Amino acid sequence: MDIFTLLAFAAVSFVGIATPGPTVLLALTNGSRHGLRRAMAGMVGAVLSDFVLIGAVAIGLGALLAASEFWFSMLKWAGAAYLAFLGIMLLRSKGAIDAALQSGTPGGQSTFSIGLKSFMVAATNPKGYLFFSAFLPQFIDPGQPQAAQYMLLALVFAALDFIIMFGYAFFGSQAVRFLKTSGALWLERACGGALLALAGSLAFYRRATA
């Protein structure tokens, strides 16, 4: 894979990742709720999901989802339900950000739970599989060993994903310092509302539009 192909892939990936979606919203929320250090667990979970999605596409599971209405719908509704659950939990929150501001310590959620949440959000989103199924082959040279090419693209994508999520989490961890307690609670609920909206968009997402 030549350097120009790789740079083109990185540029398009950067724009796609930086566009607000479920994982970057979680990075923002984790940064404000738990602090930058503990939010890194969520970044690791999301990066692991990148390898799962790209690996699945490499072995043909992306094509299966594109061809099978049943499996696409199963994954779609699982992902939508999980996003809705996270959104409702944030909307019903009594103010974990507010509690952190008052005590000066991050929330008590385990790092494993933070990481698993981000992993599940990405891994249960069928849009990711369809996106990679359509996107990655544009940068793959069919005349060269494909496994190494998929691995290289996965490493580049995962690195960019981590950097961008780090930026969102850092912003969240800093912004919350300047918010009053009521503002912190509204930030939490705004993220919850955004996750619910994303859950709704996923629920109405149709395979034929991919």
Disulfide bonds with the S-S distance in Angstrom:
none
